[in-house]
Amino acid sequence: MPGRRGPAYWLLAGFFALFVLFLYGPTITILVLSFQGPKGGLTFPMNGVSLHWFGNLFEKQMVGDFAGSFKRSMVLGLGVMVVTVVASFSAGLAFRNRFRGSSVLFYLAIASLIVPSILISLGIGLLYRVLGWETAWYSSGFGAHLTWTLPFGLLIMFAVFNRFDRRYEEAARDLGATPWQTIRFVVLPILLPSLVGVGLFGFTLSYDEFARSLYTAGTFNTLPLEIYGMTTNVTTPVLYALGTVTTGVSFLAIGLAFGVFAILRRRQQRHGSDAGRAA
């Protein structure tokens, strides 16, 4: 019969269903268990339904510092995001014109994607110890996270600039725009959606990073380290509530990025770029 689906279709459909279940099943389980009642445990069946553990989350805990680690991860993620966007955009501009040693510099920049994350963290931690410096999430941890986010940002920006039509810049210069005006009013508006994507990558990769924080965060943990430490000490659903909150923050960041994409797209469709202002 025409349109009849064969065995291959159902095999692939079953594989996809198992993939989705494997991917989102644990997250959904944690989400459900985080709404346990005050006397609830870590497993099913649930003992009541309440928001008790969410209220307990940011109270003073016997073990752990949920609120502090959450704030540190947010600040660290935002800082890494800004540096990743600025450095990736600047590198994309620089690498458009081949210069001596550009290939070596490029491979050095992305080499950290090949080296295991735990070795990067261990190496930075040992370097700080040899130099007599104290490791901290805002110094050594910040640098360790950049070794993870910058290569992704560079690869994205290189791909974007390879498709960028330089005739827009030539037109702006013909109209009397300076190099800075060309970048500000022509290049940046056109590439802004891609820069938002780079920023999203930078924030989420830093916010969730565990291995590169392990030996570089210092005395105060980031959120992934705190969650890992709590798995051996916390025996209440407050840990699930923390997982639900952190997952919600990740989805919120993704939602904000899509919102910005939609606004930028509507703006460009309505007004075009800001090239006219460069004149």
N, C-alpha and C positions, 0 to 999 in steps of 0.2 A: 504494500500500500504506500502511496506517496506520502512523505512526511513522517513515516514510521521511524522511530528512533531505534537504533541498533544497540547491541551489547556494549560497544565502546562508549556510547553516550552515558549509559547508566553506570558503567565502571568509573568514568571520569566524574560523574555527578556524585557518586558515593565517596570517591576520594576527596572531592572538594568539601562535602559535608563533614567528613572526618577531620579535615584540616581546620574548618571553621570551629568545630567542637573543641578540638585540641587547643586552638588559639584563644578562644573566648570563654571556654568552659571554666577554667580556673578563676578568671576575672569575675565572671557572673557568680560563682560560688562564694568568693570573698565578699562581693557586693551584698549578697543575700544574708550571709552570716554576720555582717557588720551591723545588721538591724536586730540582733538578738535582744531579748529582754534583759533586765538588770541581773538576773540569775542565769543567763545563758552561758553556754560553753563554747568550745572551739569546733564542735562537730554538730551534725544533724542528729536528731530532730531539734528544731528551734524551740527555745523556751520563752515564748512571748515575742512581741514585736515592739521596739521602741527606738528612740534616738539617744538612749542612755550613754552608749559608748562613744558617740560623737561628742557629747558634752564632756565626757571624761577625758577626751583625747588631749585637750590643751590645759588640763589641770595638772597640778604638781604630781608627778609619778614617783612611785617607789624606785623604779628602775627606768633609766632612759630619759632623754630630753627631746621629746617629739617636736615641741614648738620651736626650740632653738635650732634643731637640725633642719626643720622645714624652712625657716627663715634663711639659714645659711645657704641651703641649696637654691633657693629662689634668687638671692643676691648673686651667688656664684654663676648661676645659669644666665641671668640677665647681663652680667659683666662679660661673660664668655660670648654671648650672643652679639653684643656691640662690637667687641674686638674682632670677632670672626667676620662680621659683615664689612667693617672698614678695611681690614687686611685683605680679605678676598677680593673686594672691589678694586682696591689699589693694585693688587697683584695682577688682576685681570687686565687693567689698563697698561701695566708695565710689560706684560708678556705679549701684548699685541705686536710689539716690535721686537724681533729677535735680537738678542745681545749676547756677547761672549759669556759662556758659562750658564746660559738660561736652561739648557737641558739638565745639567748637573744640579742646578738649584731646584728645578721642578721635581726631580726624583728624590732629592733630599727632603723636600717638603712633604711628599706623600709616603716616605719610607715608613713612617710610624703606623701606617695602616697595615703593614706587613708584619712588623714586630708585635709579638703578643703583648696585650695591654698590661698584664701583670709585670712583665719585664720593664716596660716603660716606667711604671710606678715605682718599682724597686730601684731602678737606676737613678731616678730623680731623688728618691729618698736617701740613697747612699751618697749621692753627690752633695746634698745639703749637709749630711752628717760629716763628710770629709772636710767641707768648707767651714764647719762649725756654725752653720745657720740652723735655726729652728724651723721645722716644717709646719705649715699652716694651710688651711683650706683656701685662704685668700692670696697666698704667694706660690708655694710649690704646687698646691692643688690646682690653682688657677692655670699655671703653666702646663701641668699634666693634662688638663682638660682641653687646652688649646691644641695639644699634639693630636687630639682625636677629632676636634671639630674643624680646624683649619684645613686639613686635606680635603674634607668633603666640600667645604666652601670653595676652595680653589678649583676643584674639578667641576663644580656647577658653574662657576663664573667663567672658566675657560670655555666650556661648552656654549654658554650664552654669548660670549664675545665672538666666538667663531661664526655665529649666525647673525651677528650685528652688522647692519648695513651702514658703512662709513659715509655714504652719500648724505645722510642726515647731518653729520658733522661738517661736511664740506659745504652744504647749503647754509648752515649757520655761520660759518666763517665768511662765506661770500656776502652775507648780510651784515657783516661787521662785528660779529660776536668774538669776544676774546676766548682763549682756551678755557678759562674758568667758567665763563658764561656758557660755553658749549657743553661742558660737563654738567653744569648745574641745571640748565634749562632744556637740554636735549637728551644727553646720555642718561642721566639719572631718572627722569620721568619714564623713559622707555624701558629701562631695566629695573624699575622699582618693584614690580611683582616678583622678579627673580631674586632681588635682594631680600624681600620679605620671606621667600622660601629658604634662603641661606640663613636668615635669622632664626627661623623656626627650627631648622636642623641644629643650629648651634645651641639653642636653648634646651631642646628636648634631649639631645645627646649628652649635654652636661648635667642636666637635672637628673637623669637616670643612671649616670655613670658610677660604677662600683669599683671595677678593677683598678683604674687609674687613680682612684681616690684612696685606695687601701693603705699605701705607704706614704702618701703625700698630704693627707688631710690634717695631720698633727693631732693635737689634744682634743679638738672639737670635731665631732663627726658630721659628715653630710647626711642627708636623709637616707640614701641607699645603705650606707654603713650602719646607721642607727637601726634601720629595719632589720638588717642582717643580725645585729647584736641582740635585738629584741626577740628574735625567733627562738633563742635558747633560754630566755628569762621570762617573757610575758606569757601568761597562761589565760588571758581573758580576750574577748573579742575586740578590745581596744586596738589590737594589732590589725584586725580586719578593717576597722574604721579608718585607721591610718592609710591602709592600702586603697580604700575607696576614695579618700580625699586626694591622695597623690594621683590616682588614675583620673579623677575628675579634673585636676589641674592640667594634666597632659591633654585631655580632650578639650578643655577650655582654651588652651594655647592653640590647638589645631583649629578650633572654631573661630577664634579671633583672626588667625591667619587667613582662613577662607573668607571671612567677612571683609578683611582688608583687600584681598584679591578682587572680590566682587565690586567694592567701591572704586578701586583703581580702574577696573575694566569699564565700569559705567562712565567714569570721568574721562577716560581716554576716548571712548566712543562719542561722548558729547562734545568735548572740547579739543580732542587731539592732544599732542604733547604741548609743552611750554615753549616750543621752539620760537614762536612768534615774539615772545617777550625778550628773547636774547638779542633781537635786533635793536 
